[in-house]
Amino acid sequence: YVGSRKETVRQANLLRANGVSAMAYHGGMNNAERSSAQDLWVKGRAQVMVATNAFGMGIDKADVRFVVHQSLPLSLEAYFQEAGRAGRDEKLAYAVMFVDEFDRELQKKRVAQMVPSEKEITRVYRALSNYLQLASGSDVLDSFPFSIGDFAKKYNFNVNETYNCLKVLEISGHLTLSDAIHSPSKVQFAMRSKNLYNFEIAQPRYEAIIHLLLRSHEGIFEHPVKINENNMGVRLKISASDVRQKLRQLEEFRVVRYKEQSELPFMTINNRVRVEALKIDREYLDKQRKRWEERFGAMLNYTENSVVCRSRQLLIYFGEKNPFDCGKCDVCLKRKKVDTSWEGFDQIRQIIREKLNGGETNLSELKHHPKFKSADILQVIRWLAEHEIIAVDTANRVKLK
């Protein structure tokens, strides 16, 4: 997994230049390109898939031996899901993540972009006023048919960022989005991949729409995904009504579960105000920013905590009480190699005790000392934690027991 579309191509080319068969995969490729890359990898004709997080869900490949993250995921939820695609055949597999300071700073900027700024919200509101041709100062509740996709395309906005801005405007009381915008049509595959292949052979007229769903949506085997029948129709070169008909037929065959959007989306403008007078719910924005900062903070803590078993860290984060050490991760393996007989062991142990006598401290502070290497200090910290002399939690706080 890499952080950008451009990087998928660069890394795939680099691997091929060094004799490793590799394919690139990202959301900007057309259906034929993505399908070809995926098929080569699933069939074992390409050894490595270099992809953005657009790739992975719904792929039935049990013998993945490595999942490597070249860039830091935004959350432990994303990492857990992506790393969990290795070793589904229950044979030994590895999850590897490369992390450096530059990567961390880059991801912090990405997290900051997850919540729109007041400037971005104002820009969307100004465009919305022009799009709907609203007159300022009206107290009438006006409702308008509204397609967020068409709106974003006209003003060259990102659809997800536009939706986030509209959501803030709704919470701030300026407009109301109909349920159809919040809950568009959804599809989930009810038939597993092996049976699906046999179905395609028996019913070839559904092959195109099935392949479109598989290539376009992560998680479509695990949970319902949002779809837009109009967009699907454009890509399949059929009408939206034909798309709906095919999906209903697939549901009758028990291939998919299809929940159709019950009404046309519309937007209600509660009170048209001038852009200069626009009031935004800053409390909501602050809460959203804090939420993303906490999620990414947990991701950073995971990468920096080389004392607590990786598996334990993940399971504690997801709410499991008192999980066991896995015995297989990098932390557990290093713990087994601790040599207590070397000269510096007792010196480091004493330094750690003295620091912790003053109270709880952070792991990143504790592992630095001008006389010793961080790797050696961490070895002693692991030994002390294993022998329950100190306690290290998943927030990287360390204290004496």
N, C-alpha and C positions, 0 to 999 in steps of 0.2 A: 504494500500500500504506500502510495506517495501522495503529496499534497496538492498537485496540480495536474491538469491535462498535459501540459507541455512536458512535465517531468516523466510522465508515463512513457512517452515516445523516446525521450532522451535515455532513460534507463534501459528500456527494451533494446535500443540500438547498441548501447554499451555492452549489454550482456551478449547479444548476438556477435558483436565484434570480438568477444572473448570466448567464443565457441559454445555459448549456452543458448539453446533454442528458447526464445522468449517472445511474447506478444504483448502489445499495449491495449488497454481497454479504458475508455472514458465516455462520459455522457455526450461529448461533442461529435462522436463518430456516428455514421449512419447505421441503419439496422443491419445491412449486409456485412459491413466491416466488423461490427460487434459480434454478430452471429458467427462469422468465420473465426475470429479470435477465440471466442468461447468454445466452439466445437473442437478446434485444434488442441486446446488445453484439456478439455474434459476427456478427450480420447487419448491423451498422453502423447500426442505428436508434438506438442510444445511443452517444454519442461516448466517454464515459469510464466505466470501472468503478472504483468506490472499494471496496476490499476489505481484509480481513485476509489473513494468509498461508494461509487455508483455500482461497483461489482461485488457479487458474492451471494446475496440472499436468493434462495430458491435454486441454487446450483447443487445438483445431486452428485457430488464427487467425494467419496469417503476417504480416499488415500492421499489427502494433502499432508505432506510431511513437515512443511514449514509455512508459517504465516509471519512475514517480516514487515514491520512498520518502519519506513524510512523517516516519516515525519510523525509528530506527536498527535494522537487523536484528541478531539475536543473534550471528551468525557470518558469516564470508566465504562459507562454503558456502551458506547461505541466500540471501545477497545475489547471489552468482554465478548461482544457479539462477533467481531471480526476475528479475533484470536481463536475463538471457539470453533472456527471452521477447520482447524487442523485436527487430524487424528480421529475423525469420526468412525474409522474402522477399528478403533480402540487399540491401535498399535502406537508405539512411541512416536511422538511428534513434538515440534518445537515452536514456541512463539517468541520472536525476537523483536526488540524495539531499539532503534538508534535515537539517542537524545543528546542534544548539545544546547548551549545557552542561546545561540542564534535561533534555533528551532523553538525554544520556549518563548522567546520574545515575539516571534512571528505569530505563534498561536495565541498569545495574549491579545495581540491586535485583532485577530480573527474573532475572538470571544467578544471584544468590545464592539465589533460590527454586528453581532447577533441581535442587539437591541438598537432600534433606530434612534438617531439623534433628533433633537427638536428641529434642526435645520432640514433634515431629510423629511420629517413629517410635514413640515410647512410646505416643502417642495411638492409633495404628493397632493396635499390639500389644494394648492394653487392649480395644479394640473387637473385635479378632479373638478374644480369649479369651472374651468374652461371646457372640460370634457362634457359635463352635464349642462353647460350654459346657464349657470345659476346667477341670479341677481342677489346682491347682498342685502341683508336686513329683512328678509322675508320671514314671517312667523308661521307660515303655512307648512304643514308636514307634507313635503312632496316626496313621492316614491318614483323611482326610475328603474327600468330594466338595466341590469349592470353585469357585464362580463369582465371579471378582473384580468383575464388573459388578454382580451382585446385592448383594455385600458393600458395595461403595462406595455404591450407591444407598440401602441401608438406613441407613447412618450419614452420608449426605450428604457423602461424600468425593469429591474429584476422582479419576477412575480412574487417570490417569497418575501423579499424586502418590502414590496408594495403591500402585501397582505399584513405584514407586521405593523406598518404605518397606519393602515386602515383600522386595524384592531385598536391601536392607541387612540385614534380619533373617535372610535365607538365608545371606548371606556371613558373618554373625556366628554361624552355627551353630544358630540356634533353630528353623528349619523348613527344609523342602525343597519346592520347587515342582516339580510334574511337568512333563515336556517339553511337555505340551499347553498349559500356561500360557505357557511361553516361546515356543512355536511353534504358535499357533492356525492355523486354516485361512487359506489365502492364495489370491488371485486376481490374474491379470494379463490384460489384453486382448491377444490374439494377432492380432486383426484391426484394421486401421487405421480411422480414423474415417469415411472416405468409404465404404468397403465395409460398415462397421457400419450406416450409415444405410440402405443398400440391403437389408441383412439384416433390419432392423427392419420395413421395408415388406413384405418377403416373409414374415416370421415375427412378426406383431404380438403373439402371446402372450408373447413374451420382452421386449417393450418396457419394461414396468414395472421388471423386475429390472435390465435394462441401464441404464436411466436412474438407478436408485437407486445403482448402482455408480459411475457417472460423476459424480454429484453429491456423493457421500459421501467419495470417496478421491482424494487427490492422487497423482500419479505412477503411476496404474494402467496407463497405456500403456507406461511406461518400466521399471517393476519390479513384482514381486509386492507386494501390500498385504495387511495383516491384515484379516480379516473375522470377524464373529460371526453365524452363521446364525440364531440365536435372535432377535437384535435386528433382522435383516433381515426375518424372518418377521413380527414385530410391525408393522413399518412397511409391509409389503406386504399385511398381513392374511391371511397364509397360514402354514402350519406350517413349522417348521425343516426337517423332512424334505422338504417340497415345495421349499423353497429349495435344498437339496442336490441334489434330483433335477433341478431346472432348470439348476443350475450344471454338473452332469454332462452334461446334454444340450447345453448351450452348448459344452462342451469337445469333445463329439463333432462338433459343427458347426465346430470349430476357431475359435470366436469368442473363447474364453478358455482360459487354462491354470489349472486348479483343483487345488490341493493341499489335500485334506481333512484336518482334524484327525483323527489316528488313534485317539485315546482320549479319554475324558472327563477333564477336568482334576481333579486332586486335590492336596491338601496333606498333607504328613507333618510332624507336630510332633515334633521330635527330643527336646526336654526342656522341659516346661512349667515356667517359673519365674515367680515373683511379679514384678509390674511394677517394684517397688522394686529387685529384684535383676537386672533386665535389663542385659546387657552388650552394647554396640554396638561394631562395628569402626570405630573413629575413623580409622584409617589409610586405610581405603577411602573414607570420607567426604572426608577431606582430599585424596586423589588426584582424586576426582571434581570437587571444588570447583576444584582447580588446573587441571584439564582445561578446565572451562568458562571460568575466568578467562583462560586462554591463548587460547582461541578468541575471546572477546570482546575481549581485548587486541589481537589481530590485526585485528579489525574497527575498533577505535578508531584503531590505527596507520594503517590505510588512509585513514580520513577526515581524519587530521591531516597526512598526508604529501602535500604539494602540490609535491614536487620530482621524485619518481620517477614515470614514466608509469603511469597507472592500470592499463593492461593488463599491463604488466610486473610490477607489484605482485601482481596476481591470479595470474599464471602462475607466478611465483616461489613464491608461497604453496602452490600446488598441485603444486610439484615440478619445474617445467620449468627446464632449465638455459639460461642466457644468452638469454632471449627478447629480441626487438627491441621498440623503442618503436612505439606504434601510429600516432603522428603526428596523431591525431584527438581525443584526450581533452583535458580542460581544462588539464592540466599541459603537454602537448605544444604546445597552441595558445598558451599564455602564454609558453612558452620562446621561441617564434618572434618574440615582440613585445619582447624585452628590448632596451632602448636603453642602450648602453654609453657614450654621449657625455654624458649628463646629469651635473651637478656632483656629486651624491651617490654615484655608482656606485663611484668609486675609494675614497671614504671608507668605504663599507660593506664593500667587498672587503678593505680593510686591517683593519677591525674583526673580520671573520670569520677572517682568517688569524691574528690575534693570539689570538683565543679558542681556535682549534684548535691553536695551537702548544703549548698547555698539555695537549693530549690530546683524546681523543674526547669529544664532547658530544651532547646530545639536540637534535633539531630544534626542539622547542617552546621550549627555552631560547635557542637560537641566533637565532631569528627575532624576539626582543624586544630593543629598545634604546630608551632614552629620547629620543634625537634623531631616530630614523627610524621610519616606519610599517612594520608587519610585512609588508605587501604588497610594499613596495619591497625589503626585506631578502630576501624569498623570491625575488623576481626575480633578484637577484644570486646567491643560492644556486643557482638553476636554471642560470644561466649558468656558474658555476664547476663544477657537476656535469657539464654538457654538455661542457665543455672539459677534463674529467678532472683538474681541479685539486683537487677534493674528491670524496669518495665518500659517498653517502647510501644506506643499506640499507632494507629493508622494515620493520625494527624502529625506524626513525627515528633511527638512530645516524649521526652525521656525523664524518668525520675527513679529514685531509689525505692526499692520495695521495703 
